[in-house]
Amino acid sequence: MNQAVLKKESRFYAYLLISLALAIPVMLWPLPLFIGMTSVVDATIEKSWLIAVSALLVAATVADSIIAGASSLQQMLLHTTWVIITVAVISVALRESGGAYLLGMMFFLHSLRSAAGLWNHSSGWWLWPAWLRDAGVALAIFLWLALWPR
């Protein structure tokens, strides 16, 4: 097999596995509440979950910005703006009571970033895994919030 193909495949699978490793706590953290392992919703459980969501959001935004690269000043500024907005939203989300909804919305918006590349038939190897990760996490967040015992 061609060395360049192996290198591209290994980057794809590494990116996919890292994304999955970061997404699993976000997608499964509230599960114990729903299978009876925790009898009462504790603020620390929700806060810990929000921290896991925030860490994944920052990692996804930064990784996608770096992998996409920048061939112009405009692209560099756009990537930097994504990271700044992400960090600002996280700062607000961790302090507000409806912060999980805000983080879910950020994942949805971030999924549109990858979806735009897919729609335009870009050749980025990371676009499908990024879109699946972000759309899946947004869906999981909104699902957990709909089921969250209040």
C-alpha positions as CSV (number, residue, x, y, z in Angstrom):
1,M,0.0,0.0,0.0
2,N,1.2,3.5,-0.8
3,Q,2.9,5.3,2.1
4,A,0.8,8.5,1.6
5,V,-2.4,6.4,1.7
6,L,-1.3,4.7,5.0
7,K,-0.4,8.1,6.5
8,K,-3.8,9.6,5.5
9,E,-5.6,6.5,6.9
10,S,-3.7,6.6,10.1
11,R,-4.5,10.3,10.6
12,F,-8.2,9.6,9.9
13,Y,-8.4,6.7,12.4
14,A,-6.4,8.6,15.0
15,Y,-8.7,11.6,14.7
16,L,-11.8,9.3,14.8
17,L,-10.6,7.5,17.9
18,I,-9.6,10.6,19.8
19,S,-13.0,12.2,18.9
20,L,-14.8,9.1,20.2
21,A,-12.7,9.0,23.4
22,L,-13.6,12.6,24.1
23,A,-17.3,12.2,23.1
24,I,-18.0,9.1,25.2
25,P,-18.1,10.9,28.6
26,V,-20.4,13.6,27.1
27,M,-22.8,11.0,25.6
28,L,-22.8,8.6,28.6
29,W,-22.1,10.7,31.7
30,P,-25.8,11.2,32.7
31,L,-26.6,7.5,32.1
32,P,-26.3,6.4,35.8
33,L,-29.1,8.9,36.7
34,F,-31.4,7.0,34.4
35,I,-30.6,3.5,35.4
36,G,-31.0,4.1,39.1
37,M,-27.3,4.3,40.2
38,T,-27.9,7.8,41.6
39,S,-31.1,8.6,43.4
40,V,-30.9,12.3,43.3
41,V,-29.6,14.8,40.8
42,D,-26.5,16.4,42.3
43,A,-25.3,19.7,41.1
44,T,-21.7,18.3,40.9
45,I,-22.8,15.6,38.4
46,E,-24.3,18.2,36.1
47,K,-21.3,20.5,36.5
48,S,-18.9,17.6,35.8
49,W,-20.8,16.8,32.7
50,L,-20.7,20.4,31.5
51,I,-17.0,20.4,32.0
52,A,-16.6,17.3,29.9
53,V,-18.8,18.9,27.2
54,S,-16.7,22.1,27.4
55,A,-13.5,20.1,27.1
56,L,-14.7,18.3,24.0
57,L,-16.0,21.5,22.4
58,V,-12.7,23.3,22.9
59,A,-10.7,20.2,21.6
60,A,-13.0,19.8,18.6
61,T,-12.9,23.5,17.7
62,V,-9.1,23.8,18.0
63,A,-8.4,20.5,16.3
64,D,-10.6,21.3,13.3
65,S,-9.1,24.7,13.0
66,I,-5.6,23.4,13.0
67,I,-6.4,20.5,10.6
68,A,-8.2,22.7,8.2
69,G,-5.2,24.9,7.9
70,A,-5.2,28.5,6.6
71,S,-4.1,29.6,3.2
72,S,-4.9,33.2,3.8
73,L,-5.2,35.8,6.5
74,Q,-9.0,35.7,6.2
75,Q,-9.1,31.9,6.9
76,M,-6.7,32.4,9.8
77,L,-8.9,35.1,11.3
78,L,-12.0,32.9,10.8
79,H,-10.4,29.9,12.6
80,T,-9.2,32.2,15.4
81,T,-12.7,33.7,15.7
82,W,-14.2,30.2,16.1
83,V,-11.9,29.5,18.9
84,I,-12.5,32.8,20.7
85,I,-16.3,32.5,20.4
86,T,-16.2,28.9,21.6
87,V,-14.2,29.9,24.7
88,A,-16.4,32.9,25.4
89,V,-19.6,30.8,25.1
90,I,-18.1,28.1,27.4
91,S,-17.3,30.8,30.0
92,V,-20.9,31.9,30.0
93,A,-22.4,28.4,29.8
94,L,-20.5,27.2,32.9
95,R,-21.9,30.1,34.9
96,E,-25.5,30.1,33.7
97,S,-28.3,27.7,34.6
98,G,-29.2,27.0,31.0
99,G,-25.5,26.5,30.0
100,A,-26.0,23.0,28.7
101,Y,-28.5,24.2,26.1
102,L,-25.9,26.8,25.0
103,L,-23.2,24.2,24.7
104,G,-25.5,21.9,22.7
105,M,-26.2,24.8,20.3
106,M,-22.5,25.4,19.9
107,F,-22.0,21.8,18.9
108,F,-24.8,22.1,16.5
109,L,-23.3,25.2,15.0
110,H,-19.9,23.6,14.9
111,S,-21.4,20.6,13.0
112,L,-22.5,23.1,10.4
113,R,-18.9,24.1,9.9
114,S,-18.0,20.6,8.8
115,A,-21.3,20.2,6.9
116,A,-20.4,23.2,4.8
117,G,-17.2,21.5,3.7
118,L,-19.1,18.3,2.9
119,W,-21.7,20.2,1.0
120,N,-19.1,21.9,-1.1
121,H,-17.4,18.6,-1.7
122,S,-14.2,19.6,0.0
123,S,-11.5,16.9,0.2
124,G,-10.9,17.2,3.9
125,W,-10.4,13.7,5.4
126,W,-11.6,15.0,8.8
127,L,-15.0,16.4,7.7
128,W,-17.1,13.3,8.1
129,P,-15.8,12.3,11.5
130,A,-16.0,15.9,12.7
131,W,-19.6,16.3,11.4
132,L,-20.6,12.9,13.0
133,R,-19.0,13.8,16.3
134,D,-20.5,17.3,16.5
135,A,-24.0,16.4,15.3
136,G,-24.0,13.3,17.5
137,V,-22.9,15.1,20.6
138,A,-25.4,18.0,20.0
139,L,-28.2,15.4,19.6
140,A,-27.0,13.6,22.8
141,I,-26.9,16.8,24.8
142,F,-30.4,17.8,23.8
143,L,-31.6,14.2,24.4
144,W,-30.1,14.1,27.9
145,L,-31.6,17.6,28.7
146,A,-35.0,16.4,27.6
147,L,-34.7,13.3,29.9
148,W,-32.9,15.1,32.8
149,P,-34.8,14.6,36.0
150,R,-35.7,18.0,37.4
